[in-house]
Amino acid sequence: QVRLVESGGGFMQAGESLTLSCVCSEISWISSAWGWYRQAPGNQRELVASLDSTGRTSYIDSVKGRFTMSRDITKRTVYLQMNSLKVEDTAVYYCESETYGSWGQGTQVTVSS
């Protein structure tokens, strides 16, 4: 069974930066399509960023210019670089293999003002 393990979450101050990592146990999956989602308390899970098999990325408006999604095939890892964090970025962040429909367990990001 392929495993996805997120890490990198934490307690941050507004304006700081944080990088989330999602390590996939199956290297062949890394070059496929991926998504980073987040879910804040009381809210539905939302797609924050996506990375397709060609390397093209897309972002929701609220994180454009602040978040960057990337991958390192050699490390079997998908990243979400988050800069200029805001209080409203507080959520549990999940990576998803959009090609294979698998999810990680999530990592908590809390941003205080």
N, CA, C and O of each residue as an XYZ file, in Angstrom:
452
protein
N       0.841     -1.183      0.000
C       0.000      0.000      0.000
C       0.885      1.245      0.000
O       1.823      1.356      0.790
N       0.573      2.169     -0.890
C       1.355      3.395     -0.983
C       0.972      4.331      0.148
O      -0.209      4.500      0.450
N       1.964      4.935      0.770
C       1.733      5.844      1.872
C       2.148      7.264      1.504
O       3.147      7.479      0.818
N       1.363      8.221      1.972
C       1.688      9.633      1.839
C       1.822     10.195      3.246
O       0.913     10.049      4.063
N       2.936     10.829      3.529
C       3.181     11.347      4.873
C       3.522     12.819      4.785
O       4.558     13.196      4.237
N       2.644     13.651      5.328
C       2.892     15.095      5.361
C       3.677     15.453      6.620
O       3.583     14.775      7.643
N       4.439     16.516      6.525
C       5.140     17.055      7.674
C       5.415     18.527      7.426
O       5.214     19.041      6.326
N       5.882     19.193      8.477
C       6.280     20.585      8.329
C       5.329     21.587      8.942
O       5.628     22.780      8.989
N       4.193     21.121      9.410
C       3.257     22.046     10.029
C       3.779     22.572     11.353
O       4.765     22.066     11.890
N       3.111     23.591     11.877
C       3.534     24.142     13.147
C       2.778     25.391     13.503
O       1.816     25.772     12.837
N       3.234     26.033     14.582
C       2.661     27.285     15.057
C       3.534     28.434     14.566
O       4.731     28.488     14.851
N       2.920     29.345     13.828
C       3.664     30.417     13.190
C       3.041     31.764     13.520
O       1.886     31.861     13.934
N       3.843     32.789     13.323
C       3.356     34.159     13.420
C       2.995     34.635     12.014
O       3.591     34.204     11.026
N       2.039     35.505     11.943
C       1.679     36.085     10.654
C       2.909     36.732     10.025
O       3.690     37.419     10.684
N       3.047     36.489      8.737
C       4.180     37.037      8.013
C       5.347     36.079      7.852
O       6.234     36.299      7.027
N       5.342     35.023      8.639
C       6.435     34.054      8.558
C       6.219     33.081      7.392
O       5.191     33.096      6.715
N       7.230     32.242      7.195
C       7.197     31.269      6.109
C       7.282     29.854      6.657
O       7.804     29.618      7.747
N       6.762     28.929      5.881
C       6.737     27.527      6.282
C       6.695     26.679      5.028
O       6.051     27.041      4.043
N       7.379     25.555      5.068
C       7.316     24.627      3.937
C       6.752     23.289      4.394
O       7.277     22.669      5.319
N       5.709     22.860      3.759
C       5.130     21.551      4.019
C       5.705     20.536      3.037
O       5.970     20.848      1.876
N       5.888     19.332      3.527
C       6.400     18.251      2.693
C       5.421     17.082      2.693
O       4.754     16.810      3.691
N       5.352     16.413      1.584
C       4.535     15.212      1.457
C       5.413     14.155      0.795
O       5.724     14.235     -0.394
N       5.799     13.178      1.583
C       6.658     12.119      1.071
C       5.791     10.943      0.639
O       4.924     10.484      1.383
N       6.040     10.473     -0.561
C       5.276      9.358     -1.115
C       6.158      8.123     -1.155
O       7.313      8.191     -1.575
N       5.617      6.999     -0.720
C       6.424      5.778     -0.674
C       6.645      5.184     -2.060
O       7.489      4.304     -2.232
N       5.892      5.659     -3.048
C       6.005      5.134     -4.405
C       6.563      6.214     -5.322
O       5.873      7.185     -5.634
N       7.792      6.050     -5.749
C       8.454      7.094     -6.528
C       7.761      7.348     -7.861
O       7.804      8.467     -8.370
N       7.129      6.339     -8.431
C       6.486      6.535     -9.735
C       5.298      7.474     -9.659
O       4.852      7.988    -10.684
N       4.783      7.705     -8.472
C       3.636      8.596     -8.316
C       4.034     10.066     -8.362
O       3.213     10.921     -8.696
N       5.264     10.359     -8.036
C       5.662     11.752     -7.802
C       5.481     12.595     -9.055
O       5.117     13.765     -8.943
N       5.716     12.061    -10.218
C       5.637     12.842    -11.444
C       4.211     12.999    -11.967
O       4.001     13.599    -13.021
N       3.244     12.472    -11.246
C       1.848     12.586    -11.670
C       1.229     13.854    -11.077
O       1.949     14.731    -10.599
N      -0.087     13.951    -11.107
C      -0.769     15.153    -10.626
C      -0.993     15.106     -9.117
O      -1.345     14.067     -8.559
N      -0.783     16.243     -8.475
C      -0.902     16.347     -7.023
C      -1.693     17.587     -6.642
O      -1.813     18.548     -7.402
N      -2.225     17.519     -5.433
C      -2.910     18.678     -4.893
C      -2.589     18.849     -3.418
O      -2.372     17.879     -2.691
N      -2.565     20.095     -3.000
C      -2.519     20.415     -1.572
C      -3.884     21.008     -1.214
O      -4.355     21.948     -1.853
N      -4.496     20.449     -0.196
C      -5.789     20.901      0.289
C      -5.626     21.393      1.718
O      -4.638     21.098      2.390
N      -6.616     22.146      2.161
C      -6.643     22.521      3.568
C      -8.083     22.517      4.064
O      -9.036     22.704      3.308
N      -8.192     22.298      5.361
C      -9.503     22.305      5.984
C      -9.399     23.000      7.327
O      -8.706     22.540      8.234
N     -10.094     24.103      7.433
C     -10.162     24.845      8.683
C     -11.392     24.372      9.455
O     -12.335     23.852      8.858
N     -11.390     24.546     10.773
C     -12.533     24.105     11.581
C     -13.834     24.706     11.081
O     -13.936     25.916     10.879
N     -14.821     23.853     10.884
C     -16.117     24.317     10.439
C     -16.239     24.557      8.958
O     -17.314     24.891      8.461
N     -15.121     24.387      8.239
C     -15.127     24.631      6.796
C     -14.953     23.336      6.018
O     -14.486     22.327      6.546
N     -15.338     23.391      4.764
C     -15.083     22.248      3.900
C     -13.621     22.246      3.471
O     -12.949     23.277      3.471
N     -13.160     21.080      3.114
C     -11.807     20.978      2.600
C     -11.749     21.669      1.248
O     -12.626     21.476      0.406
N     -10.713     22.475      1.044
C     -10.586     23.199     -0.209
C      -9.227     22.944     -0.842
O      -8.215     22.765     -0.164
N      -9.248     22.937     -2.168
C      -8.004     22.782     -2.921
C      -7.260     24.116     -2.906
O      -7.801     25.144     -3.315
N      -6.039     24.088     -2.439
C      -5.225     25.288     -2.331
C      -4.307     25.437     -3.534
O      -4.172     26.522     -4.100
N      -3.684     24.338     -3.911
C      -2.714     24.374     -5.000
C      -2.698     23.021     -5.697
O      -2.969     21.987     -5.087
N      -2.383     23.049     -6.963
C      -2.272     21.797     -7.697
C      -1.062     21.848     -8.624
O      -0.613     22.911     -9.054
N      -0.561     20.662     -8.909
C       0.623     20.508     -9.758
C       0.332     19.351    -10.701
O       0.114     18.222    -10.260
N       0.328     19.632    -12.001
C      -0.007     18.536    -12.907
C       1.258     17.820    -13.375
O       2.370     18.175    -12.986
N       1.068     16.822    -14.205
C       2.187     15.975    -14.619
C       3.189     16.723    -15.493
O       4.324     16.274    -15.658
N       2.780     17.855    -16.050
C       3.704     18.639    -16.878
C       4.490     19.657    -16.066
O       5.395     20.315    -16.578
N       4.127     19.776    -14.782
C       4.796     20.748    -13.935
C       4.051     22.055    -13.788
O       4.502     22.974    -13.105
N       2.906     22.123    -14.438
C       2.108     23.346    -14.337
C       1.403     23.403    -12.991
O       0.855     22.408    -12.518
N       1.427     24.578    -12.385
C       0.803     24.765    -11.081
C      -0.377     25.725    -11.196
O      -0.455     26.546    -12.110
N      -1.281     25.594    -10.249
C      -2.385     26.539    -10.137
C      -2.698     26.726     -8.661
O      -2.460     25.837     -7.843
N      -3.234     27.896     -8.334
C      -3.465     28.263     -6.949
C      -4.793     28.987     -6.813
O      -5.278     29.625     -7.748
N      -5.367     28.871     -5.622
C      -6.542     29.685     -5.367
C      -6.081     31.130     -5.179
O      -4.929     31.396     -4.836
N      -7.001     32.040     -5.412
C      -6.633     33.459     -5.398
C      -6.029     33.901     -4.077
O      -5.117     34.728     -4.060
N      -6.519     33.368     -2.984
C      -6.075     33.853     -1.672
C      -4.633     33.495     -1.359
O      -4.058     34.053     -0.425
N      -4.033     32.585     -2.108
C      -2.641     32.213     -1.835
C      -1.709     32.535     -3.000
O      -0.497     32.344     -2.896
N      -2.260     33.015     -4.093
C      -1.415     33.351     -5.244
C      -0.369     34.381     -4.854
O      -0.662     35.379     -4.196
N       0.849     34.114     -5.274
C       1.938     35.016     -4.953
C       2.564     34.749     -3.602
O       3.631     35.283     -3.300
N       1.921     33.933     -2.780
C       2.470     33.602     -1.456
C       2.871     32.140     -1.341
O       3.846     31.816     -0.663
N       2.133     31.256     -1.993
C       2.389     29.812     -1.905
C       2.994     29.322     -3.212
O       2.663     29.810     -4.293
N       3.883     28.352     -3.088
C       4.479     27.726     -4.262
C       4.508     26.221     -4.064
O       5.016     25.721     -3.060
N       3.969     25.526     -5.014
C       3.962     24.066     -4.963
C       5.022     23.525     -5.912
O       5.194     24.020     -7.027
N       5.728     22.499     -5.447
C       6.787     21.920     -6.274
C       6.985     20.456     -5.893
O       6.334     19.940     -4.985
N       7.885     19.809     -6.599
C       8.191     18.420     -6.250
C       9.651     18.141     -6.531
O      10.303     18.792     -7.348
N      10.133     17.131     -5.805
C      11.491     16.638     -6.020
C      11.355     15.126     -6.187
O      11.137     14.398     -5.219
N      11.488     14.677     -7.417
C      11.286     13.264     -7.691
C      12.300     12.408     -6.948
O      11.959     11.340     -6.439
N      13.553     12.872     -6.881
C      14.598     12.075     -6.238
C      14.323     11.873     -4.754
O      14.775     10.896     -4.156
N      13.581     12.802     -4.169
C      13.247     12.697     -2.744
C      11.822     12.174     -2.541
O      11.352     12.063     -1.409
N      11.156     11.862     -3.621
C       9.776     11.359     -3.566
C       8.885     12.297     -2.763
O       8.037     11.852     -1.989
N       9.080     13.587     -2.950
C       8.419     14.568     -2.097
C       7.757     15.667     -2.914
O       8.305     16.153     -3.904
N       6.576     16.039     -2.475
C       5.854     17.195     -3.012
C       5.847     18.251     -1.914
O       5.624     17.938     -0.745
N       6.088     19.491     -2.289
C       6.233     20.569     -1.321
C       5.158     21.632     -1.506
O       4.594     21.811     -2.585
N       4.902     22.330     -0.397
C       4.116     23.555     -0.460
C       4.864     24.596      0.358
O       4.865     24.572      1.588
N       5.494     25.504     -0.360
C       6.185     26.617      0.283
C       5.164     27.709      0.545
O       4.483     28.167     -0.374
N       5.057     28.126      1.802
C       4.063     29.123      2.181
C       4.772     30.332      2.762
O       5.413     30.236      3.808
N       4.664     31.444      2.105
C       5.261     32.691      2.568
C       4.184     33.673      3.002
O       3.009     33.537      2.658
N       4.618     34.660      3.762
C       3.693     35.719      4.212
C       2.408     35.121      4.770
O       1.304     35.492      4.370
N       2.573     34.202      5.686
C       1.414     33.509      6.245
C       0.447     34.482      6.894
O       0.836     35.498      7.471
N      -0.827     34.134      6.779
C      -1.883     34.922      7.367
C      -2.673     34.064      8.352
O      -2.645     32.834      8.289
N      -3.362     34.722      9.244
C      -4.170     33.997     10.231
C      -5.170     33.082      9.522
O      -5.446     31.974      9.983
N      -5.701     33.553      8.410
C      -6.685     32.762      7.686
C      -6.105     31.555      6.965
O      -6.848     30.772      6.373
N      -4.788     31.395      7.008
C      -4.164     30.178      6.466
C      -4.212     29.031      7.470
O      -3.841     27.904      7.142
N      -4.658     29.305      8.671
C      -4.741     28.276      9.694
C      -5.681     27.160      9.261
O      -6.848     27.402      8.952
N      -5.164     25.939      9.240
C      -5.950     24.788      8.793
C      -5.097     23.533      8.921
O      -3.896     23.598      9.183
N      -5.742     22.402      8.731
C      -5.009     21.161      8.520
C      -4.776     21.040      7.021
O      -5.711     21.145      6.226
N      -3.536     20.820      6.647
C      -3.163     20.731      5.242
C      -2.929     19.268      4.861
O      -2.285     18.509      5.584
N      -3.471     18.906      3.708
C      -3.383     17.538      3.217
C      -2.810     17.527      1.801
O      -3.116     18.400      0.989
N      -1.995     16.549      1.525
C      -1.607     16.341      0.139
C      -2.447     15.199     -0.424
O      -2.852     14.284      0.294
N      -2.688     15.280     -1.699
C      -3.452     14.247     -2.367
C      -2.835     13.920     -3.702
O      -2.490     14.814     -4.475
N      -2.696     12.642     -3.973
C      -2.340     12.209     -5.308
C      -3.606     12.269     -6.140
O      -4.480     11.411     -6.010
N      -3.709     13.273     -6.990
C      -4.931     13.434     -7.762
C      -5.054     12.348     -8.822
O      -6.152     12.038     -9.282
N      -3.939     11.786     -9.197
C      -3.985     10.714    -10.193
C      -4.493      9.411     -9.583
O      -5.255      8.672    -10.206
N      -4.054      9.143     -8.345
C      -4.370      7.850     -7.737
C      -5.386      7.952     -6.605
O      -5.812      6.932     -6.064
N      -5.775      9.165     -6.244
C      -6.828      9.331     -5.264
C      -6.463      8.974     -3.845
O      -7.324      8.570     -3.064
N      -5.174      9.121     -3.493
C      -4.751      8.814     -2.138
C      -4.449     10.093     -1.378
O      -4.019     11.094     -1.951
N      -4.688     10.035     -0.058
C      -4.503     11.197      0.799
C      -3.505     10.896      1.898
O      -3.343      9.754      2.328
N      -2.840     11.951      2.341
C      -2.031     11.854      3.533
C      -2.894     12.085      4.761
O      -4.104     12.285      4.662
N      -2.243     12.052      5.932
C      -2.975     12.170      7.186
C      -3.198     13.619      7.605
O      -3.996     13.896      8.501
N      -2.508     14.521      6.970
C      -2.657     15.942      7.280
C      -1.617     16.448      8.251
O      -1.071     15.693      9.056
N      -1.351     17.739      8.163
C      -0.443     18.401      9.090
C      -1.048     19.752      9.449
O      -1.533     20.479      8.582
N      -1.014     20.074     10.722
C      -1.675     21.279     11.221
C      -0.775     22.502     11.050
O       0.401     22.482     11.411
N      -1.347     23.550     10.498
C      -0.675     24.845     10.410
C      -1.541     25.843     11.164
O      -2.719     26.024     10.857
N      -0.939     26.485     12.149
C      -1.645     27.485     12.935
C      -0.877     28.792     12.847
O       0.315     28.845     13.150
N      -1.564     29.840     12.433
C      -0.930     31.146     12.280
C      -1.613     32.126     13.220
O      -2.831     32.297     13.187
N      -0.811     32.762     14.052
C      -1.342     33.738     14.985
C      -0.919     35.149     14.580
O       0.089     35.345     13.902
N      -1.699     36.101     15.003
C      -1.419     37.502     14.613
C      -0.453     38.152     15.574
O      -0.105     39.321     15.404
